[in-house]
């Protein structure tokens, strides 16, 4: 017999009754029924009920152990008594009568329970993450993550992509978030950077003559945590393709994403490959108030500013005359809602930092509220007709500068749908956001700057850069969005040095600055570069959606907390003076210097 087990804790069935077996695992639960002790024994695979009574030598040993102690049990498989089977458990038809027990490891009193799914403070969960990972939900999330990655890798290889690895120690690059820097011992005063993404390397692989690349790539960014963003480290499915158009990139990744989601959807519907809506950025900001629209939400935002021009509602009329906008969101079937529902939405908007959210109520075709009173029934009827509203549908209004009104309307769209239970359940709705602007005007810096990705090819190429208003130029940039979560950004890359220099010139960067900041890539492009493009869906976010988790830390084995601290390993931590001297680094006291 094996030293530790003949079976896992998920294997035994009714056909094994009478067998002599050996199981090893953790004591999950104990129940003392007056001289008969029931123990749920758990391992990676599942649970088996172990029973011992006064005739069993194992009884006093098991009675004296805390839960989460590790034991090896020898015993006989027995059928559970009629009425005591557990249909929810694969091993629920049997139990093991313990004849002997060997203690492999005794557990101290636990800082958090493993059995059950009680909420516990995050700092305790992360400090004792190895215990947290024993809990069923989290354990299953991490298994799901592994299965998702395996599925992605298989699907990419089947499409003819080749997996490569790119460097972890590289050069600092001014592209987005802050770098994590690593000091060089051999070159005092110089630093490597951990890659924010393998962007440049995957493009250089195309220049090197490879064609279809992919990598399950670790990325490192020193940025603040959010529910869908983990500080420090995260993983992407990075891929790049040569001699492709935007359509080719879409055709390559849609079957992978739809296939993976369908594989692990567990009954939920998934947008089929080839049917992802393509929504221009400008349209997304107008209709959804966001470039990450949740298509499960049926509500659309309408631009109704012109309806108020010269109207009786002076506030909105004045704003429109000043070049500002008024956006409207329907509140369907709210005739039975009290005024409190609408006032609460207004208070919510103020709590989000906005001036407020106007509204008009409607019941049986009769309008109510100050906006409707001042604008008039006929004017309100025209707005309702333009929005396709019924006689019992109210309206919320967001007004002001276009960017602010669009943002508030987008947030209101989501909140109204949530409050009214309009969000479609049990589905994954994918879309592409396309036609991002190449440039935007930076109000603070008072200059034109890149809007999205500086290495994207502008639509129209050099001709567009030389002849168009920069703010009218679109780029071959695209995002994948699922259920309101951005899964990836991507682009057809700018592979022409002349076009790249011109694009950076428009954004205020000289040729020398481009050469200094991106020497590897711009240099490589001067020796023959193919047209190429790709994208990088986030692995963590994919798993978060499939696991139906609201926070990304629930699908990462050992995440940091919101302050980018590893509480379990106590990182970041001080290092010794000897280590610092070897790196030619001196730590400056807080009061001695300010960065």
Order of alpha helices (4+ residues) and beta strands (2+ residues): beta-beta-beta-alpha-beta-beta-alpha-alpha-alpha-beta-beta-beta-beta-alpha-beta-beta-alpha-beta-beta-alpha-beta-alpha-alpha-beta-alpha-beta-beta-alpha-alpha-beta-alpha-beta-beta-beta-beta-alpha-beta-beta-alpha-alpha-alpha-beta-alpha-alpha
